[in-house]
Amino acid sequence: MCIGCREAWQRPINRVPRACELCGRGLHGAKKQKETLHYLLRGFADPSRPVILHLRGHKGKEDEVYFRGLKIVSPCLPREQPIQLHCFSGSAVAFAKWQKRFPDVYASFSGLVSSFEDHQKQGLRAVPGDRLLLETDSPYLPTVGRGVGNSPHHVGHVAMLVSQVRQQPVLDVIELADALVPAVGYIRKGRVGQWAPKGWDTRLLWIFSRPVRP
């Protein structure tokens, strides 16, 4: 699970034994940025916990940053490393390349789905059901219009957007509300989610416990 918090919350959260704090690292072409990312991944990555990557490219050229990011992280992580591609916006080709290198890769989708172009929609459709995650990225990326706040409970809007693109009933994308609240803080019930503390809800990356059926 990934959260953002104010400074006042950092100390209490850092007391949680399972908490692991790594700062956000931008990919801007600088040599120092690449060296720092290598240092973080090689020194702190653990196959028992997922690495969450936010790879953000220029509009219309989103795949470039996914290809480049894969080239950078591949030497640093074992093949069995669980990886979450946060706010995934790439094509089917981009996800296939990541899955070939890291079979335990997941793609999570947010309100950005509402503005996806055709190649991005094809990417969403190509993600297998057991690799598909939903998130809100609240308080950012509202799904109901600009100027409207976002929060974890808006994950249902994301599910509807995803169901429309994948042409699946929304109830097949989210397995009813009973899986929603108890699943807060878990990526899944299997080994990828065992590390995540249950009950955190502030600005959290909200993901369902059970994979969506293909």
N, CA and C atoms as a LAMMPS dump frame, in Angstrom:
ITEM: TIMESTEP
0
ITEM: NUMBER OF ATOMS
642
ITEM: BOX BOUNDS ff ff ff
-5.0000000000000000e+02 5.0000000000000000e+02
-5.0000000000000000e+02 5.0000000000000000e+02
-5.0000000000000000e+02 5.0000000000000000e+02
ITEM: ATOMS id mol type element x y z
1 1 1 N 0.841 -1.187 0
2 1 2 C 0 0 0
3 1 3 C 0.873 1.233 0
4 2 1 N 0.448 2.252 -0.674
5 2 2 C 1.203 3.495 -0.768
6 2 3 C 0.315 4.639 -0.296
7 3 1 N 0.826 5.469 0.593
8 3 2 C 0.066 6.626 1.048
9 3 3 C 0.944 7.862 0.994
10 4 1 N 0.301 9 0.965
11 4 2 C 1.001 10.264 1.132
12 4 3 C 0.49 10.898 2.41
13 5 1 N 1.341 11.564 3.155
14 5 2 C 0.887 12.12 4.433
15 5 3 C 1.621 13.412 4.738
16 6 1 N 1.045 14.192 5.637
17 6 2 C 1.674 15.415 6.092
18 6 3 C 2.791 15.087 7.072
19 7 1 N 3.662 16.073 7.31
20 7 2 C 4.817 15.843 8.166
21 7 3 C 4.417 15.372 9.56
22 8 1 N 3.297 15.899 10.078
23 8 2 C 2.87 15.538 11.427
24 8 3 C 2.559 14.049 11.56
25 9 1 N 2.24 13.389 10.425
26 9 2 C 1.897 11.974 10.465
27 9 3 C 3.101 11.074 10.251
28 10 1 N 4.23 11.641 9.865
29 10 2 C 5.359 10.798 9.484
30 10 3 C 5.88 9.961 10.639
31 11 1 N 6.038 10.572 11.813
32 11 2 C 6.582 9.818 12.943
33 11 3 C 5.678 8.669 13.374
34 12 1 N 4.356 8.911 13.559
35 12 2 C 3.489 7.779 13.927
36 12 3 C 3.527 6.646 12.907
37 13 1 N 3.526 6.996 11.628
38 13 2 C 3.535 5.957 10.598
39 13 3 C 4.864 5.218 10.583
40 14 1 N 5.957 5.944 10.801
41 14 2 C 7.271 5.306 10.8
42 14 3 C 7.441 4.328 11.953
43 15 1 N 6.584 4.435 12.983
44 15 2 C 6.662 3.495 14.101
45 15 3 C 6.048 2.138 13.753
46 16 1 N 5.28 2.101 12.675
47 16 2 C 4.695 0.825 12.251
48 16 3 C 5.823 -0.075 11.771
49 17 1 N 6.001 -1.252 12.382
50 17 2 C 7.15 -2.099 12.05
51 17 3 C 7.274 -2.434 10.573
52 18 1 N 6.126 -2.567 9.9
53 18 2 C 6.172 -2.98 8.505
54 18 3 C 6.308 -1.81 7.539
55 19 1 N 6.284 -0.605 8.046
56 19 2 C 6.35 0.554 7.165
57 19 3 C 7.743 0.675 6.564
58 20 1 N 7.773 0.984 5.303
59 20 2 C 9.044 1.176 4.607
60 20 3 C 8.94 2.475 3.835
61 21 1 N 9.77 3.425 4.14
62 21 2 C 9.655 4.753 3.555
63 21 3 C 10.756 4.984 2.526
64 22 1 N 10.344 5.201 1.306
65 22 2 C 11.258 5.594 0.247
66 22 3 C 10.665 6.814 -0.429
67 23 1 N 11.481 7.783 -0.715
68 23 2 C 10.968 9.02 -1.302
69 23 3 C 10.627 8.804 -2.768
70 24 1 N 9.777 9.682 -3.295
71 24 2 C 9.488 9.662 -4.711
72 24 3 C 10.726 10.071 -5.494
73 25 1 N 10.912 9.431 -6.614
74 25 2 C 12.105 9.715 -7.393
75 25 3 C 11.7 9.972 -8.825
76 26 1 N 12.006 11.137 -9.348
77 26 2 C 11.61 11.488 -10.697
78 26 3 C 12.583 10.954 -11.72
79 27 1 N 12.082 10.702 -12.912
80 27 2 C 12.922 10.245 -14.005
81 27 3 C 12.983 11.366 -15.033
82 28 1 N 14.056 12.167 -14.968
83 28 2 C 14.164 13.334 -15.832
84 28 3 C 15.423 13.306 -16.687
85 29 1 N 16.05 12.162 -16.796
86 29 2 C 17.208 12.045 -17.658
87 29 3 C 18.52 12.368 -16.986
88 30 1 N 18.482 12.875 -15.769
89 30 2 C 19.711 13.234 -15.073
90 30 3 C 20.426 11.976 -14.6
91 31 1 N 21.729 11.981 -14.741
92 31 2 C 22.537 10.831 -14.329
93 31 3 C 22.364 10.551 -12.842
94 32 1 N 22.301 11.612 -12.04
95 32 2 C 22.166 11.445 -10.597
96 32 3 C 20.85 10.773 -10.234
97 33 1 N 19.787 11.112 -10.956
98 33 2 C 18.489 10.493 -10.693
99 33 3 C 18.566 8.983 -10.922
100 34 1 N 19.198 8.585 -11.999
101 34 2 C 19.319 7.166 -12.32
102 34 3 C 20.15 6.44 -11.271
103 35 1 N 21.248 7.062 -10.853
104 35 2 C 22.109 6.454 -9.837
105 35 3 C 21.365 6.296 -8.511
106 36 1 N 20.577 7.31 -8.164
107 36 2 C 19.827 7.253 -6.907
108 36 3 C 18.774 6.154 -6.948
109 37 1 N 18.092 6.034 -8.079
110 37 2 C 17.086 4.986 -8.215
111 37 3 C 17.731 3.608 -8.108
112 38 1 N 18.872 3.428 -8.758
113 38 2 C 19.59 2.153 -8.657
114 38 3 C 19.952 1.858 -7.208
115 39 1 N 20.414 2.87 -6.505
116 39 2 C 20.801 2.701 -5.1
117 39 3 C 19.608 2.268 -4.255
118 40 1 N 18.471 2.928 -4.449
119 40 2 C 17.277 2.605 -3.669
120 40 3 C 16.786 1.189 -3.958
121 41 1 N 16.734 0.832 -5.226
122 41 2 C 16.211 -0.479 -5.586
123 41 3 C 17.131 -1.6 -5.12
124 42 1 N 18.416 -1.427 -5.313
125 42 2 C 19.362 -2.476 -4.931
126 42 3 C 19.5 -2.582 -3.417
127 43 1 N 19.335 -1.465 -2.731
128 43 2 C 19.546 -1.479 -1.294
129 43 3 C 18.323 -1.798 -0.468
130 44 1 N 17.125 -1.513 -1.014
131 44 2 C 15.93 -1.625 -0.181
132 44 3 C 14.836 -2.509 -0.761
133 45 1 N 14.899 -2.839 -2.035
134 45 2 C 13.847 -3.667 -2.632
135 45 3 C 13.849 -5.054 -2.006
136 46 1 N 12.653 -5.593 -1.822
137 46 2 C 12.479 -6.879 -1.157
138 46 3 C 11.395 -7.65 -1.912
139 47 1 N 11.697 -8.847 -2.419
140 47 2 C 10.692 -9.607 -3.172
141 47 3 C 9.428 -9.931 -2.378
142 48 1 N 9.47 -9.765 -1.056
143 48 2 C 8.265 -10.017 -0.265
144 48 3 C 7.343 -8.807 -0.237
145 49 1 N 7.808 -7.683 -0.778
146 49 2 C 6.992 -6.471 -0.825
147 49 3 C 7.061 -5.885 -2.229
148 50 1 N 5.949 -5.36 -2.732
149 50 2 C 5.954 -4.844 -4.098
150 50 3 C 6.692 -3.518 -4.217
151 51 1 N 7.31 -3.333 -5.355
152 51 2 C 7.875 -2.04 -5.721
153 51 3 C 6.813 -1.306 -6.531
154 52 1 N 6.47 -0.106 -6.109
155 52 2 C 5.436 0.679 -6.784
156 52 3 C 6.108 1.773 -7.601
157 53 1 N 5.885 1.751 -8.896
158 53 2 C 6.526 2.694 -9.803
159 53 3 C 5.48 3.557 -10.498
160 54 1 N 5.712 4.851 -10.491
161 54 2 C 4.865 5.776 -11.242
162 54 3 C 5.702 6.313 -12.394
163 55 1 N 5.438 5.804 -13.582
164 55 2 C 6.175 6.189 -14.779
165 55 3 C 5.261 7.06 -15.625
166 56 1 N 5.631 8.298 -15.743
167 56 2 C 4.748 9.276 -16.388
168 56 3 C 5.462 9.901 -17.576
169 57 1 N 4.92 9.686 -18.766
170 57 2 C 5.537 10.196 -19.979
171 57 3 C 4.75 11.325 -20.602
172 58 1 N 5.268 11.833 -21.708
173 58 2 C 4.585 12.904 -22.425
174 58 3 C 3.328 12.359 -23.103
175 59 1 N 2.325 13.175 -23.19
176 59 2 C 1.055 12.764 -23.79
177 59 3 C 1.284 12.316 -25.234
178 60 1 N 0.764 11.156 -25.55
179 60 2 C 0.934 10.596 -26.879
180 60 3 C 2.188 9.767 -27.035
181 61 1 N 3.101 9.884 -26.07
182 61 2 C 4.356 9.122 -26.112
183 61 3 C 4.585 8.418 -24.773
184 62 1 N 3.501 7.958 -24.18
185 62 2 C 3.582 7.365 -22.84
186 62 3 C 4.483 6.139 -22.795
187 63 1 N 4.517 5.372 -23.885
188 63 2 C 5.291 4.134 -23.865
189 63 3 C 6.784 4.371 -23.708
190 64 1 N 7.267 5.505 -24.155
191 64 2 C 8.701 5.768 -24.096
192 64 3 C 9.23 5.666 -22.673
193 65 1 N 8.501 6.217 -21.714
194 65 2 C 8.976 6.184 -20.333
195 65 3 C 8.851 4.777 -19.744
196 66 1 N 7.883 3.985 -20.213
197 66 2 C 7.775 2.6 -19.736
198 66 3 C 8.936 1.754 -20.259
199 67 1 N 9.3 1.945 -21.515
200 67 2 C 10.437 1.208 -22.072
201 67 3 C 11.733 1.627 -21.386
202 68 1 N 11.878 2.913 -21.19
203 68 2 C 13.088 3.421 -20.548
204 68 3 C 13.161 2.989 -19.087
205 69 1 N 12.032 3.076 -18.401
206 69 2 C 12 2.658 -17.005
207 69 3 C 12.334 1.189 -16.842
208 70 1 N 11.831 0.352 -17.743
209 70 2 C 12.121 -1.082 -17.687
210 70 3 C 13.61 -1.341 -17.857
211 71 1 N 14.22 -0.614 -18.76
212 71 2 C 15.659 -0.768 -18.993
213 71 3 C 16.459 -0.382 -17.755
214 72 1 N 15.989 0.619 -17.034
215 72 2 C 16.719 1.107 -15.857
216 72 3 C 16.568 0.17 -14.664
217 73 1 N 15.354 -0.319 -14.416
218 73 2 C 15.134 -1.113 -13.197
219 73 3 C 15.49 -2.583 -13.37
220 74 1 N 15.522 -3.08 -14.598
221 74 2 C 15.761 -4.509 -14.823
222 74 3 C 17.033 -5.037 -14.171
223 75 1 N 18.168 -4.319 -14.244
224 75 2 C 19.387 -4.851 -13.624
225 75 3 C 19.341 -4.852 -12.093
226 76 1 N 18.374 -4.154 -11.517
227 76 2 C 18.356 -3.955 -10.064
228 76 3 C 17.434 -4.906 -9.324
229 77 1 N 16.522 -5.551 -10.026
230 77 2 C 15.486 -6.339 -9.354
231 77 3 C 15.46 -7.767 -9.875
232 78 1 N 15.161 -8.73 -8.999
233 78 2 C 15.048 -10.121 -9.444
234 78 3 C 13.781 -10.332 -10.269
235 79 1 N 13.782 -11.369 -11.047
236 79 2 C 12.654 -11.657 -11.921
237 79 3 C 11.358 -11.836 -11.136
238 80 1 N 11.466 -12.376 -9.913
239 80 2 C 10.265 -12.657 -9.121
240 80 3 C 9.762 -11.45 -8.347
241 81 1 N 10.37 -10.282 -8.511
242 81 2 C 9.969 -9.086 -7.783
243 81 3 C 8.541 -8.664 -8.143
244 82 1 N 7.636 -8.536 -7.17
245 82 2 C 6.311 -7.979 -7.464
246 82 3 C 6.436 -6.481 -7.754
247 83 1 N 5.804 -6.046 -8.803
248 83 2 C 5.864 -4.642 -9.208
249 83 3 C 4.461 -4.158 -9.523
250 84 1 N 4.157 -2.967 -9.064
251 84 2 C 2.9 -2.317 -9.422
252 84 3 C 3.215 -1.098 -10.267
253 85 1 N 2.649 -1.047 -11.458
254 85 2 C 2.772 0.119 -12.324
255 85 3 C 1.606 1.044 -11.992
256 86 1 N 1.888 1.995 -11.118
257 86 2 C 0.886 2.91 -10.567
258 86 3 C 0.387 3.862 -11.645
259 87 1 N -0.929 4.077 -11.684
260 87 2 C -1.545 4.965 -12.683
261 87 3 C -1.091 4.589 -14.094
262 88 1 N -1.189 3.321 -14.412
263 88 2 C -0.7 2.848 -15.709
264 88 3 C -1.447 3.538 -16.844
265 89 1 N -0.688 3.987 -17.834
266 89 2 C -1.289 4.683 -18.976
267 89 3 C -0.623 4.275 -20.28
268 90 1 N 0.028 3.119 -20.271
269 90 2 C 0.744 2.665 -21.454
270 90 3 C -0.11 1.8 -22.366
271 91 1 N 0.539 1.282 -23.393
272 91 2 C -0.134 0.451 -24.377
273 91 3 C -0.034 -1.022 -24.004
274 92 1 N -0.659 -1.863 -24.82
275 92 2 C -0.569 -3.305 -24.613
276 92 3 C 0.867 -3.785 -24.771
277 93 1 N 1.598 -3.185 -25.69
278 93 2 C 3 -3.56 -25.91
279 93 3 C 3.834 -3.242 -24.678
280 94 1 N 3.604 -2.082 -24.082
281 94 2 C 4.369 -1.684 -22.895
282 94 3 C 4.14 -2.659 -21.748
283 95 1 N 2.888 -3.023 -21.501
284 95 2 C 2.623 -3.953 -20.398
285 95 3 C 3.21 -5.324 -20.69
286 96 1 N 3.125 -5.773 -21.94
287 96 2 C 3.659 -7.089 -22.3
288 96 3 C 5.162 -7.162 -22.05
289 97 1 N 5.869 -6.089 -22.352
290 97 2 C 7.317 -6.068 -22.118
291 97 3 C 7.627 -6.173 -20.629
292 98 1 N 6.877 -5.451 -19.809
293 98 2 C 7.088 -5.52 -18.364
294 98 3 C 6.755 -6.913 -17.841
295 99 1 N 5.681 -7.502 -18.339
296 99 2 C 5.276 -8.816 -17.846
297 99 3 C 6.263 -9.9 -18.271
298 100 1 N 6.884 -9.725 -19.408
299 100 2 C 7.884 -10.697 -19.857
300 100 3 C 9.097 -10.682 -18.936
301 101 1 N 9.501 -9.483 -18.506
302 101 2 C 10.666 -9.36 -17.624
303 101 3 C 10.307 -9.654 -16.172
304 102 1 N 9.134 -9.193 -15.744
305 102 2 C 8.675 -9.391 -14.362
306 102 3 C 7.276 -10.022 -14.394
307 103 1 N 7.177 -11.347 -14.358
308 103 2 C 5.861 -12.003 -14.452
309 103 3 C 4.879 -11.573 -13.367
310 104 1 N 5.396 -11.109 -12.235
311 104 2 C 4.516 -10.715 -11.13
312 104 3 C 4.267 -9.205 -11.14
313 105 1 N 4.02 -8.665 -12.313
314 105 2 C 3.762 -7.234 -12.446
315 105 3 C 2.257 -6.993 -12.487
316 106 1 N 1.843 -5.872 -11.91
317 106 2 C 0.438 -5.469 -11.875
318 106 3 C 0.311 -4.075 -12.469
319 107 1 N -0.824 -3.802 -13.076
320 107 2 C -1.118 -2.46 -13.572
321 107 3 C -2.323 -1.934 -12.813
322 108 1 N -2.184 -0.755 -12.212
323 108 2 C -3.312 -0.156 -11.495
324 108 3 C -3.826 1.039 -12.284
325 109 1 N -5.131 1.19 -12.275
326 109 2 C -5.779 2.223 -13.076
327 109 3 C -6.575 3.165 -12.187
328 110 1 N -6.548 4.431 -12.566
329 110 2 C -7.182 5.492 -11.784
330 110 3 C -8.175 6.246 -12.658
331 111 1 N -8.571 7.424 -12.199
332 111 2 C -9.487 8.252 -12.965
333 111 3 C -8.937 8.726 -14.29
334 112 1 N -7.636 8.544 -14.51
335 112 2 C -7.049 8.906 -15.8
336 112 3 C -7.679 8.13 -16.95
337 113 1 N -8.315 7.007 -16.63
338 113 2 C -8.955 6.2 -17.669
339 113 3 C -9.954 7.03 -18.464
340 114 1 N -10.562 8.019 -17.826
341 114 2 C -11.575 8.844 -18.498
342 114 3 C -11.008 9.64 -19.66
343 115 1 N -9.689 9.836 -19.687
344 115 2 C -9.073 10.612 -20.766
345 115 3 C -8.139 9.759 -21.62
346 116 1 N -8.253 8.442 -21.52
347 116 2 C -7.385 7.547 -22.29
348 116 3 C -7.635 7.684 -23.786
349 117 1 N -6.557 7.621 -24.552
350 117 2 C -6.65 7.534 -26.003
351 117 3 C -6.736 6.063 -26.403
352 118 1 N -6.901 5.814 -27.701
353 118 2 C -7.159 4.45 -28.161
354 118 3 C -6.065 3.469 -27.75
355 119 1 N -4.794 3.863 -27.894
356 119 2 C -3.715 2.925 -27.572
357 119 3 C -3.669 2.62 -26.075
358 120 1 N -4.097 3.583 -25.26
359 120 2 C -4.139 3.344 -23.815
360 120 3 C -5.314 2.445 -23.44
361 121 1 N -6.432 2.62 -24.124
362 121 2 C -7.577 1.737 -23.888
363 121 3 C -7.235 0.304 -24.278
364 122 1 N -6.485 0.15 -25.364
365 122 2 C -6.044 -1.187 -25.757
366 122 3 C -5.134 -1.782 -24.69
367 123 1 N -4.309 -0.926 -24.077
368 123 2 C -3.457 -1.383 -22.992
369 123 3 C -4.266 -1.861 -21.805
370 124 1 N -5.328 -1.141 -21.459
371 124 2 C -6.2 -1.538 -20.35
372 124 3 C -6.883 -2.87 -20.647
373 125 1 N -7.34 -3.039 -21.87
374 125 2 C -8.009 -4.295 -22.235
375 125 3 C -7.038 -5.474 -22.232
376 126 1 N -5.777 -5.196 -22.496
377 126 2 C -4.787 -6.272 -22.605
378 126 3 C -4.293 -6.777 -21.258
379 127 1 N -4.512 -6.01 -20.198
380 127 2 C -4.051 -6.435 -18.874
381 127 3 C -4.916 -7.603 -18.399
382 128 1 N -4.313 -8.746 -18.076
383 128 2 C -5.103 -9.889 -17.597
384 128 3 C -5.875 -9.537 -16.328
385 129 1 N -6.986 -10.209 -16.123
386 129 2 C -7.819 -9.905 -14.966
387 129 3 C -7.103 -10.041 -13.646
388 130 1 N -6.174 -11.001 -13.55
389 130 2 C -5.471 -11.192 -12.281
390 130 3 C -4.248 -10.292 -12.141
391 131 1 N -4.091 -9.356 -13.081
392 131 2 C -3.025 -8.351 -12.997
393 131 3 C -3.605 -6.952 -12.864
394 132 1 N -4.923 -6.852 -12.808
395 132 2 C -5.616 -5.566 -12.859
396 132 3 C -5.957 -5.062 -11.466
397 133 1 N -5.524 -3.849 -11.146
398 133 2 C -5.813 -3.222 -9.863
399 133 3 C -6.526 -1.9 -10.092
400 134 1 N -7.304 -1.472 -9.106
401 134 2 C -8.031 -0.207 -9.162
402 134 3 C -7.527 0.707 -8.064
403 135 1 N -7.485 1.992 -8.347
404 135 2 C -7.02 2.963 -7.36
405 135 3 C -7.683 4.307 -7.619
406 136 1 N -7.612 5.184 -6.629
407 136 2 C -8.14 6.535 -6.812
408 136 3 C -7.041 7.576 -6.895
409 137 1 N -5.888 7.308 -6.276
410 137 2 C -4.809 8.288 -6.158
411 137 3 C -5.324 9.569 -5.506
412 138 1 N -6.317 9.427 -4.635
413 138 2 C -6.883 10.6 -3.97
414 138 3 C -5.831 11.274 -3.089
415 139 1 N -5.908 12.59 -2.947
416 139 2 C -7.008 13.469 -3.36
417 139 3 C -6.897 13.973 -4.794
418 140 1 N -6.002 13.358 -5.571
419 140 2 C -5.805 13.797 -6.949
420 140 3 C -6.68 12.982 -7.904
421 141 1 N -6.657 13.362 -9.173
422 141 2 C -7.313 12.629 -10.254
423 141 3 C -8.786 12.329 -10.001
424 142 1 N -9.611 13.346 -9.776
425 142 2 C -11.045 13.096 -9.58
426 142 3 C -11.667 12.489 -10.829
427 143 1 N -12.658 11.651 -10.634
428 143 2 C -13.297 10.974 -11.761
429 143 3 C -14.591 11.639 -12.191
430 144 1 N -15.062 12.619 -11.42
431 144 2 C -16.379 13.199 -11.697
432 144 3 C -16.3 14.652 -12.138
433 145 1 N -15.135 15.105 -12.55
434 145 2 C -15.027 16.462 -13.063
435 145 3 C -14.014 17.301 -12.323
436 146 1 N -13.475 18.286 -13.008
437 146 2 C -12.49 19.176 -12.414
438 146 3 C -13.118 20.007 -11.298
439 147 1 N -12.339 20.252 -10.27
440 147 2 C -12.825 21.04 -9.156
441 147 3 C -13.572 20.226 -8.119
442 148 1 N -13.788 18.952 -8.418
443 148 2 C -14.474 18.073 -7.477
444 148 3 C -13.43 17.269 -6.719
445 149 1 N -13.57 17.194 -5.408
446 149 2 C -12.604 16.463 -4.609
447 149 3 C -12.618 14.97 -4.902
448 150 1 N -11.516 14.324 -4.566
449 150 2 C -11.417 12.881 -4.752
450 150 3 C -11.12 12.225 -3.411
451 151 1 N -11.578 11.023 -3.228
452 151 2 C -11.324 10.281 -1.997
453 151 3 C -11.4 8.794 -2.315
454 152 1 N -10.934 7.932 -1.399
455 152 2 C -10.933 6.499 -1.686
456 152 3 C -12.289 5.915 -2.06
457 153 1 N -13.373 6.478 -1.506
458 153 2 C -14.671 5.868 -1.807
459 153 3 C -15.107 6.102 -3.25
460 154 1 N -14.373 6.927 -3.992
461 154 2 C -14.67 7.127 -5.407
462 154 3 C -14.107 6.012 -6.278
463 155 1 N -13.55 4.985 -5.649
464 155 2 C -13.01 3.878 -6.434
465 155 3 C -14.098 3.227 -7.285
466 156 1 N -15.347 3.358 -6.866
467 156 2 C -16.44 2.829 -7.669
468 156 3 C -16.545 3.51 -9.021
469 157 1 N -16.26 4.825 -9.053
470 157 2 C -16.263 5.543 -10.33
471 157 3 C -15.168 5.006 -11.242
472 158 1 N -14.009 4.725 -10.655
473 158 2 C -12.915 4.157 -11.438
474 158 3 C -13.333 2.803 -12.003
475 159 1 N -13.991 2.003 -11.182
476 159 2 C -14.448 0.687 -11.631
477 159 3 C -15.4 0.807 -12.817
478 160 1 N -16.276 1.803 -12.795
479 160 2 C -17.205 1.991 -13.905
480 160 3 C -16.471 2.388 -15.177
481 161 1 N -15.475 3.267 -15.036
482 161 2 C -14.684 3.662 -16.197
483 161 3 C -13.958 2.461 -16.793
484 162 1 N -13.372 1.665 -15.911
485 162 2 C -12.639 0.481 -16.361
486 162 3 C -13.581 -0.516 -17.03
487 163 1 N -14.757 -0.706 -16.459
488 163 2 C -15.71 -1.67 -17.022
489 163 3 C -16.174 -1.241 -18.411
490 164 1 N -16.316 0.061 -18.618
491 164 2 C -16.736 0.556 -19.925
492 164 3 C -15.675 0.287 -20.983
493 165 1 N -14.416 0.53 -20.638
494 165 2 C -13.333 0.322 -21.603
495 165 3 C -13.142 -1.167 -21.889
496 166 1 N -13.202 -1.98 -20.842
497 166 2 C -13.002 -3.421 -21.007
498 166 3 C -14.26 -4.143 -21.483
499 167 1 N -15.377 -3.401 -21.544
500 167 2 C -16.651 -3.957 -21.992
501 167 3 C -17.043 -5.167 -21.136
502 168 1 N -16.953 -4.945 -19.829
503 168 2 C -17.35 -5.946 -18.847
504 168 3 C -18.389 -5.332 -17.922
505 169 1 N -19.302 -6.14 -17.392
506 169 2 C -20.217 -5.615 -16.375
507 169 3 C -19.428 -5.099 -15.181
508 170 1 N -19.857 -3.981 -14.639
509 170 2 C -19.117 -3.385 -13.53
510 170 3 C -19.057 -4.33 -12.337
511 171 1 N -20.078 -5.161 -12.161
512 171 2 C -20.074 -6.099 -11.04
513 171 3 C -19.083 -7.241 -11.25
514 172 1 N -18.607 -7.392 -12.478
515 172 2 C -17.524 -8.339 -12.716
516 172 3 C -16.178 -7.693 -12.429
517 173 1 N -16.121 -6.38 -12.512
518 173 2 C -14.869 -5.667 -12.252
519 173 3 C -14.669 -5.481 -10.756
520 174 1 N -15.713 -5.155 -10.063
521 174 2 C -15.619 -5.128 -8.594
522 174 3 C -16.597 -6.162 -8.055
523 175 1 N -16.121 -7.078 -7.291
524 175 2 C -16.941 -8.193 -6.829
525 175 3 C -17.795 -7.752 -5.64
526 176 1 N -18.678 -6.819 -5.95
527 176 2 C -19.636 -6.288 -4.995
528 176 3 C -18.955 -5.581 -3.821
529 177 1 N -19.746 -4.806 -3.109
530 177 2 C -19.205 -3.916 -2.073
531 177 3 C -18.639 -4.649 -0.871
532 178 1 N -18.992 -5.925 -0.672
533 178 2 C -18.499 -6.622 0.512
534 178 3 C -16.999 -6.835 0.471
535 179 1 N -16.409 -6.776 -0.742
536 179 2 C -14.955 -6.915 -0.862
537 179 3 C -14.26 -5.575 -0.686
538 180 1 N -15.053 -4.499 -0.608
539 180 2 C -14.467 -3.161 -0.629
540 180 3 C -13.862 -2.767 0.708
541 181 1 N -14.719 -2.546 1.7
542 181 2 C -14.239 -2.031 2.981
543 181 3 C -13.286 -2.988 3.691
544 182 1 N -13.566 -4.296 3.774
545 182 2 C -12.621 -5.178 4.466
546 182 3 C -11.27 -5.255 3.787
547 183 1 N -11.215 -4.854 2.513
548 183 2 C -9.971 -5.002 1.767
549 183 3 C -9.079 -3.781 1.842
550 184 1 N -9.476 -2.751 2.559
551 184 2 C -8.671 -1.537 2.621
552 184 3 C -7.269 -1.87 3.108
553 185 1 N -6.298 -1.43 2.348
554 185 2 C -4.918 -1.648 2.752
555 185 3 C -4.287 -2.895 2.2
556 186 1 N -5.034 -3.681 1.427
557 186 2 C -4.462 -4.895 0.869
558 186 3 C -4.424 -4.81 -0.648
559 187 1 N -3.324 -5.226 -1.223
560 187 2 C -3.261 -5.329 -2.671
561 187 3 C -3.968 -6.616 -3.1
562 188 1 N -3.732 -7.692 -2.381
563 188 2 C -4.451 -8.934 -2.595
564 188 3 C -4.217 -9.801 -1.376
565 189 1 N -4.933 -10.896 -1.271
566 189 2 C -4.815 -11.746 -0.094
567 189 3 C -3.604 -12.661 -0.162
568 190 1 N -3.007 -12.783 -1.344
569 190 2 C -1.835 -13.626 -1.508
570 190 3 C -0.582 -12.951 -1.003
571 191 1 N 0.556 -13.47 -1.415
572 191 2 C 1.818 -13.024 -0.846
573 191 3 C 2.129 -11.562 -1.149
574 192 1 N 1.59 -11.027 -2.252
575 192 2 C 1.881 -9.635 -2.567
576 192 3 C 1.293 -8.704 -1.531
577 193 1 N 0.175 -9.109 -0.908
578 193 2 C -0.501 -8.215 0.017
579 193 3 C -0.246 -8.477 1.481
580 194 1 N 0.566 -9.457 1.798
581 194 2 C 0.728 -9.824 3.192
582 194 3 C 1.405 -8.739 4.016
583 195 1 N 2.179 -7.903 3.361
584 195 2 C 2.941 -6.883 4.085
585 195 3 C 2.097 -5.684 4.46
586 196 1 N 0.955 -5.476 3.83
587 196 2 C 0.23 -4.213 3.937
588 196 3 C -0.593 -4.144 5.215
589 197 1 N -0.375 -3.142 6.074
590 197 2 C -1.199 -2.984 7.274
591 197 3 C -2.642 -2.683 6.889
592 198 1 N -3.574 -3.228 7.631
593 198 2 C -4.985 -3.002 7.347
594 198 3 C -5.487 -1.794 8.121
595 199 1 N -6.357 -1.005 7.499
596 199 2 C -7.017 0.064 8.211
597 199 3 C -6.53 1.459 7.882
598 200 1 N -5.473 1.597 7.073
599 200 2 C -5.038 2.94 6.69
600 200 3 C -5.981 3.445 5.611
601 201 1 N -6.388 4.712 5.709
602 201 2 C -7.342 5.182 4.712
603 201 3 C -7.109 6.62 4.27
604 202 1 N -6.08 7.289 4.757
605 202 2 C -5.87 8.685 4.399
606 202 3 C -5.029 8.787 3.137
607 203 1 N -5.613 9.348 2.08
608 203 2 C -4.911 9.514 0.815
609 203 3 C -4.26 8.214 0.366
610 204 1 N -4.972 7.124 0.555
611 204 2 C -4.323 5.863 0.276
612 204 3 C -4.565 5.402 -1.15
613 205 1 N -3.662 4.576 -1.588
614 205 2 C -3.806 3.919 -2.869
615 205 3 C -4.722 2.735 -2.62
616 206 1 N -5.98 2.872 -2.975
617 206 2 C -7.008 1.92 -2.579
618 206 3 C -7.095 0.816 -3.625
619 207 1 N -6.838 -0.394 -3.207
620 207 2 C -6.833 -1.51 -4.133
621 207 3 C -7.63 -2.656 -3.532
622 208 1 N -8.362 -3.343 -4.346
623 208 2 C -9.152 -4.457 -3.847
624 208 3 C -8.27 -5.654 -3.531
625 209 1 N -8.771 -6.476 -2.618
626 209 2 C -7.986 -7.633 -2.188
627 209 3 C -7.978 -8.73 -3.235
628 210 1 N -9.089 -8.9 -3.917
629 210 2 C -9.169 -10.007 -4.856
630 210 3 C -8.963 -9.518 -6.275
631 211 1 N -8.18 -10.257 -7.069
632 211 2 C -7.979 -9.856 -8.46
633 211 3 C -9.305 -9.854 -9.214
634 212 1 N -9.417 -8.99 -10.191
635 212 2 C -10.615 -8.943 -11.02
636 212 3 C -10.604 -10.139 -11.957
637 213 1 N -11.736 -10.772 -12.132
638 213 2 C -11.803 -11.928 -13.027
639 213 3 C -11.601 -11.485 -14.462
640 214 1 N -10.865 -12.278 -15.259
641 214 2 C -10.682 -11.924 -16.675
642 214 3 C -11.991 -12.071 -17.44
